[in-house]
Amino acid sequence: MTAKPKTVLLVGYGYSGKTFHAPLIMAEPGLMLTAVVSSHADKVKADLPEVEVFADLGQALDRRAFDLVVIATPDALHFEGARAALESGAAAVVDKPFSTSLDEALALVVLSEAKGLPLFVFHNRRFDSDFLTLRRLMAEGALGEVRLFESRFDRFRPIVRDRWREKPGAGLFNDLSPHLIDQALVLYGLPEAVSADLAVLRQGGQADDDFRLLLIYPQMRVVLSASMLASAAGMRFRVEGEAGAYVKHGLDVQEAQLVAGLSPQAEGFGQDPAPGVLHRPGDDQPLACPAERGAYRQYYRAVAAALTRSGEGPCSASDALLVMQIMALAKKSAKEARVIARV
């Protein structure tokens, strides 16, 4: 007998909720998006006429019980939203960053463990095509021992916009570094030390719009960066190993496909039209690397499996807590202009 889908409440219907969470939840048979919390009920109903819309989270949790609550609100609301979800008896998915402080993130982990409820963070870029391809190459030994890992996520948005992501307390580091740090930790674990620079480079900027982050490992360096002023943006990965190098230009296509309205269930969803290349010593030309298909659908598939205890979740709160630890060290490093050892 087919199990009944788990009911889902989506909190927030801005860019992240509308573009990522709603389509991916609806593509998973084990989940049912039944309600949304939003102050723009008309926008939600235009896209999702069958769901119930609540004006605030408290009202939704008072009226109905949900198996899963997805927090896709501005960063400053992540902690209170996730705490309310767990206190109500629901499992929770929290968009990145996990919270605005390490202490808040730790409090959520403690609460989820005390309640015995699953808590996950939306590190969906574990399922990017290029990252999956890189993991395959490393598992095959195609690069040998990696000595330098460079990962960039650049954009060209020179005009400051009036939106919460560009206000004080938010910024590019909070927005994108969780993805880059999480990928690095998946591959290499925690570094010995961290060095970072966070800058406001655009005229009229109120929050950081450029960052450089160095993770220091024995005999290896990880360089993570992002900018809002990269008009010549192109390189995504450069991974140098003793047996070869993997170089990838261009971002994973899944976000652009979701923005364009392509269903995650569509045949061409997640297929990268510009795969990376493998450089090997002695070769005259780089070798094309067949790209793994991007797999954002796997995120909520893993969430559904965890809710029925038939599999592990996609990114545990404990994993996300490690990302928050590195973010805290990076901010300290940038503020004090020095290398910070991880103790």
Secondary structure, DSSP 8 states (H G I E B T S, - for coil): -----EEEEEE--SHHIIIIIHHHHHT-TTEEEEEEE-S-HHHHHHH-TTSEEESSHHHHHHH---SEEEE-S-GGGHHHHHHHHHHTT-EEEEESSS-SSHHHHHHHHHHHHHHT--EEEE-GGGG-HHHHHHHHHHHHTSS-SEEEEEEEEE-B--S--SSGGGSTT--HHHHHHHHHHHHHHHHH---SEEEEEEE--STT--S--EEEEEEEETTEEEEEEEESB-TT--EEEEEEESS-EEEEES--SHHHHHHTT--TTSTTTT--SS--EEE-TT-SS-EE-------THHHHHHHHHHHTTSS--SSBHHHHHHHHHHHHHHHHHHHHTS-EE--
